Amino acid sequence: MKKAFYSLLFGLLVTAASAQEHAIYSQYQVFQNLINPGVAAFGNEYLFLANARHSWAGFPGAPRSYTFLYTGPVGDKLGLGGSVFTEHIGNQIVSRIQGIYSFRFKVDRAQVGLGLTTEFLRRRLNNEVLTNPLVDVRDDVLAGAVDGQRLFTSSFGAHVLYDDAFFASLVLPSAIRARLDEIPTDEPQNETGAGLRYFILQIGGVLNLYEQNFKLLPSIAVRSIRDVPFQVDLNLQGRFMDDKLIAGLTYRPNSRGSMAFLIGTQYNRFNLFYTYDISFGPFQQYSTGSHEFSFAYTFKRKKPPVPIQNMNIYQQAQ
């Protein structure tokens, strides 16, 4: 009975891990940089972000992920950045290194950001799997999984903020995808254009209540991601006392429903957020929910007080 349980557990973790090619975040509504390269340096500011997430807490082998991200402006139009991501799911380890590039501009009253990422991802099983009596060490697929599946992907993103009151965001995750390994699977070695079937779309607004000194940010996000069920997020975020207190709620009606509760603060240049996710499905009885923490440091880019060209003209006139 015990062996059957661990065999089932091992199979569930491997299946879930292989499907989760993209990182899962609940705090994308406050740090859209986590999923959308078009937001990089959008506010003409530098961002240093550390994120930790523990999903299905209390369940053996539950996913634990860590993300370290930087984005910042280069001049008035460009943004550059990068991120490092690692996740442990049972005996599986996922590592990701990502480059982030963006271009931002204005069209009348709208601010627009376009971006892309280039990413190297490696997904492998640790060597302890080979000592498990439940697996066949002569299995070529298992041997390849220990060596690691390697992927190169590229994602595209766009973000529009109109009149500081309405925003729309679109991400095409892994629009370009190429395998760099030779593990025997049914997956195609290269996939270009097929990734257009997958997207993350978010639309929302900013409602300023100046007399009460707080803002409301309602939004809806629709996600269609590879090997993950279609999902809709209904978000409502409140910002009080000049963003010194931020609270949010996300409801997901799919799969019998789930909710995420957000609390955080922005004090000077420091940002601290915590999110707790709970599911209404039967699996919740085996877990205490999911926990996510983010700590960020941001600061604005300083522009020279006098344009360099004008300064040179002034010096020549002297």
N, C-alpha and C positions, 0 to 999 in steps of 0.2 A: 504493500500500500504506500509506504514511504517512497519507494523508488518510482512508483507511478506518479505520485504527486510532484516529485522533483523533475521527472521527465516532462510532465505537462507544463510546469513552471518554466523550464528551460525553453520549451517550444514557444510558449506565449511571449517570452521576453525577446527571443530571436526574431519572431514574426513582427512584433511591435517595433523593434529597433530597426529592422531592415526597411520598414515602411516610413520611418521618420527621417526623411532625408533633410528636411528643413527644421530649423530650431523652432520651438514653441515658446511664445512669450505672452503673458497677460498684460505686461506693462508697455506694449507697443503704443497704447493711446497717450502715454506721456513722453515716451522716447521712441518716436517713429523711425529714428535712425536704425533701430534694431532690425527693421524689416524693409525699409525703403531707402535706397541710395539717393533718390531725388531730394531727400531732406537734408543731406549732408551740407553743413555750413549755411543752411537756408536763412537763419537769422543772423548771419554774419558773425557767428560766434564759434569759439573752440569748445569742444566737448570731450571730456575724459569720463568714460563710463565703465563701471564694473557691475555685472549682473550675475546672480546666483539663483538657481531654481531647483527645487526638490519636488518632483511630481509623485503622486500616489504615496505620500509619506506613510510609513508603517508597513508597506508591502515589501516582501523580500526582493532585493535586486531592483528596486524602483529607480527610475531615471534621476540622475543628478547632473546638472549642466552648469557651466561657468563660461561667461563671456566677458572679454575685455575689448573695448572699442574706443577708437579715437576718430574724430572728424574735425576739420577746421578749414577756414577760407584761405585761398591763395589769390590775392588780389580781390577785385570787386566782383568777379564773375565765376571763378572756379572754386571747387572744394575738393579736398583730398582726405583720405583716411584709410583705416584698416581695422580689422578685428581678428581676434584669436578666440576660438570656441572649442571646448572639450566637453564630452558627455559620457557618462558611464551608465549603462543599462545592463544589469546582470553581469555577464561575462563579456559584454561587448563594449568597445571603446570607440567613440567617434571624435575625430579631430578635424578642425577646419581652419584654414588661413584664408583671409579675404582682403582684397584690395577694393577701395571705394573711390569712385570718381563722380563729380557732379558739375553741372553748369547751371547758373541761375541768372535770371533776367526779369525785367518788368514789361508788362503789356498794359498800358493805361493804368487801371487801378488794381491790376492783378500781379502778384508775384508768382513766378514760375520756377520750379527746379526740376531738372532732368538729370538722371544719374544711372550708373551701371556698376556692377560688381564683377570682379573676376575671382574665382574661388577654387581652391584645391581642397578636396575632402577625402579623408581616409577613414574607412570603417572596418574594424577588425575585431576578432575574438582574441582574448588573452590566452596565453599558453596553458593556463590551468584547465581549459576545456579538454585538452588531450589526455589528462589524467582522470577524467570522469568516466567511470565504468559504463555509463549509459550510452556513450557515443562510440562510433566506429572510427578509429584513428586512420583507417585505410581509405576513408571517404575523401575523394578528390575535392568535393565542394567544401568540406570541413577544412582540409589543408589550405585551400585557397582563402577561406574566411579568416584563418589564423594569420596568413600572410597579409591579408587586408584588401578590401575593395577600394579602388582609387578612382576618383571622378574629378573632371574639370567641368565647372559650370559657370555660366554668366547670366546674371539677372538684370532686368531693367526696371526703373521706377520713375514716376512723375508725381509731382506735388504742386497744387495750385492753391494759393490763398488770395481770396478776392475781398478787397476793402477791409481786411482784418476782421471779417465777419463770417465768411463761408470758406470751407476748404474741401478739396477733393484729392484723393490719393489713389494711385494705381500702381501695382507691382506685378511684374511677370516673372515669377521665380523660376530659375533654371530654364530660361527660354532657349539657351544653348547648353547642351549637355553632351559630354564625351567621356566614355569609360577609358581608363588608362591601365586596366588590369586584364587578365585573361582567365578569370574565374568562370567555370562553365555554368552559365545561367541562360535563361530565355531572353534576357534583355538585349536590345540592339547595342552595338558597340558605340555608335554615334547617333545623336538625335538632335536635329536642328529644325526649328519651326514647330515640332510637335509640342514643345513646351508652351506654346501660345494658348493651349487649352487650359492652362493653369493660371490663376490670377488671384490677387488680393485687392479688393476695391473698398475704399472707405470714403464716406461722405458725411459731413457734419457742419456745425456752425458754432459761433461764439456769441453768446448773449450777455452783454454787459449791463449789470444792474448797479449803476454808479451810486445811487443813493444808499443802497444796502452794502456797498463795497464788496461785491462778489460777482463772479462770472459763472455761467452755466455753459457746458460744452456737450450738447447731445450729438451722437453720431451713430452710424450703422456701418458695420464692416461685413463684407461677404467674402468668403475664402473658398477657393477650389484649388486644392494642393494635391500633388501626386500621392496616390495610395492612402489618402486621408479622406474621411467622409466630408461631404459638403457641409459648411458651417456658416451660421449667421450670428454675429455679435451685435447686441443692442447696448450701447454704452451711454452713460450719463456721468459727467464729471463736474464737480463743483470746486471753485477756487475762491478762498476767503482770505481777508486781511492781507491783500497784496501778495497772494500766493504763499503766505506763510503756513496755511493749512489747505491741503488738497485732499479731496475724497472722491471716490468713484465707484460705480457699480456697473458690472457687465452681466447681462443675461443671455444665455445661449439656449434657444428652444430645442435644438437638435438632440437626439439620443436621450430622450426623457428629461432633458434640461440640465443646466448647470449654471452656477453663478460665481462671479469673482468680485471680491471686495478690496478696494484700493484705499490706502491712507498714506499720506506723505507730506513733505514740506520742502519749500525752497527758501533758504536763508542765505542772503548775500549771494555767493557763488556756489554754494553747496546744495545738493539735492539728495534727499533720502526718501525711499519709497518701499512699501511692503504691500504685497497682495496675497490674499488667501482665496483659493479656489475650492469649491465644493460641488459635487455632482449629486443629482437626484436619482441616478440610476442604481441598480443593485450592487454594482462594484464598490460603491462608497462604504459598504459595511466592512470591506477588507482594507480600507485606507482611512487615514485621518485628513485627507485633502492634500492640496498642493500649496507650497509656499514659495514666494519669489521676493527677492530683495534686490534693490538697485541703489548704488551710490554713485553720484556724478558730481563733477566739478566743471563749471562753465564760466567763460568770460568772453567779453566782446572784443572784436578786432579793433584796434585803434588806427584811425586814419591820420596821415600827416596833416597838421593844422593849415598848411599852405601848400597848394599843388606844386610839385617840383618844377614843372614847366614855367609857371608864373614866377617862381622864386628866381629861376635862372634869368628871366627877362628883367626882373627888378635889379639883379646884380649887374647885368650888362649895362643897364641905364646908369648905374652909379659910376 
